[in-house]
Amino acid sequence: MRERKVYFSCKKVSDIMTHDVVAVDKTATISSVCAHMVRNRVRSVLVLSEGRFIGIVTASDIIFKVLMKGLPEDKVRVSEIMSSPLITINYDASVEDACKIMIEKKIRHLPVVRDGRIIGIVTPTDILRGIEVKTEEEE
């Protein structure tokens, strides 16, 4: 049986990140956040306050912190359930470093920063797209 090894075809997070980041104001209701997520086909949104990114809310946050508790989606504000402060990674960091952070911090959405500004986000799906499998003959 041939041995297979997994390699990252892209070395930096900037090569694999999703460029389009969806953001909402901290005063947005969960019901409006859900509409943004569905419309943009994303599972997370960054949270803004006065033009600054202050947190992140994921579909899992909404499920566990709002829906499972029976809270009214049209009354709960995104700032009440967001994760903050943001855990980020620099755009020129390696994909392996992104994996380590995501595993260590138990997160699935990692904003990418360049010169102090968020320019994208890395998710497990992005990481999977950057994987290449080779057999030993191809090395």
Buried (B, 14 or more C-beta within 10 A) or exposed (E): EEEEEEEBEBBBBBBBBBEEBBBBBBEBBBBBBBEBBEEEEBBBBBBBEEEEBBBBBBBEBBEEBBEEEEBEBEEBBBBBBBBBEBBBBBBEBBBEBBBEBBEEEEBBBBBBBEEEEBBBBBBEEBBEEBEEEBEEEEE
